[in-house]
Amino acid sequence: MTNWKRYGAALAMAGMLAGCATTSTNPNDPLEPVNRAVFQFNDGLDNVVLKPAGEVYRAVVPDLLRTGVTNFFSNIEDLWIGVNNLLQGKVEDGLTDFMRVAVNTFFGFTVIDIASDAGMTKHNEDFGQTLGRWGVGSGPYLVLPILGSSTFRDGAGLLLDFKADPVANFGYVPTRNTLYSARVISDRANLLDASRALEEAALDKYGFTRDSYLQRRRSLVYDGNPPRERPSDNGASAR
């Protein structure tokens, strides 16, 4: 079974769990007991594997090389970001994304972000945001194993994000695994400072992570200008 089919099965299982009664009092998070359990699993995995790998990577690899790795994967992501901007009707942003890929590939050799220096703004779009843009509600908050915070809408969007990801779908398995591992470790190293701040500041790490994720996703769907939420709005209907 391919990775995206396994993920689809896991998401369907999560949907079945949503029908079970829970004791959560947060309307955005009816699966809170299950989500907290998965969050603890992910947190333990991060503490044992991902965080140490990120720390070693940052300690051993020079800044310039780490920046190049980040730019390489960012350049790949711009292709799908551009597609989603077009699907959302933001033609100018989509064309800018494709121009970023062209400039950074041919002039920056995929590892130097010349496009940003030239004034081409880096965007952040995925298919979950595209669904939200066209009125699909976020649905309940959902913590996915390994992948972390999501919602039912964003989780469904990840299926297509995975299918469109050049790294996850690279044909030669050893190269694919190497690229995927490098991206995961690079991303975790880039988040080391933020995760330390979270651990020091949050009394309830789970609750803080959930609320921050939901607020950020709502902001992204509305390009930083979300409308005022009505009193009747909740996680099942809000974008």
Sequence and secondary structure as in RCSB ss.txt:
>XXXX:A:sequence
MTNWKRYGAALAMAGMLAGCATTSTNPNDPLEPVNRAVFQFNDGLDNVVLKPAGEVYRAVVPDLLRTGVTNFFSN
IEDLWIGVNNLLQGKVEDGLTDFMRVAVNTFFGFTVIDIASDAGMTKHNEDFGQTLGRWGVGSGPYLVLPILGSS
TFRDGAGLLLDFKADPVANFGYVPTRNTLYSARVISDRANLLDASRALEEAALDKYGFTRDSYLQRRRSLVYDGN
PPRERPSDNGASAR
>XXXX:A:secstr
  HHHHHHHHHHHHHHHHTS      TT TTHHHHHHHHHHHHHHIIIIIHHHHHHHHHHS HHHHHHHHHHHHH
HHHHHHHHHHHHTT HHHHHHHHHHHHHHHHTSTTTS HHHHTT       HHHHHHHTT    SEEEETTTEEE
EHHHHHHHHHHHHH TTTT SSHHHHHHHHHHHHHHHHHHTHHHHHHHHHH SSHHHHHHHHHHHHHHHHHTTT 
     TT  TTT  
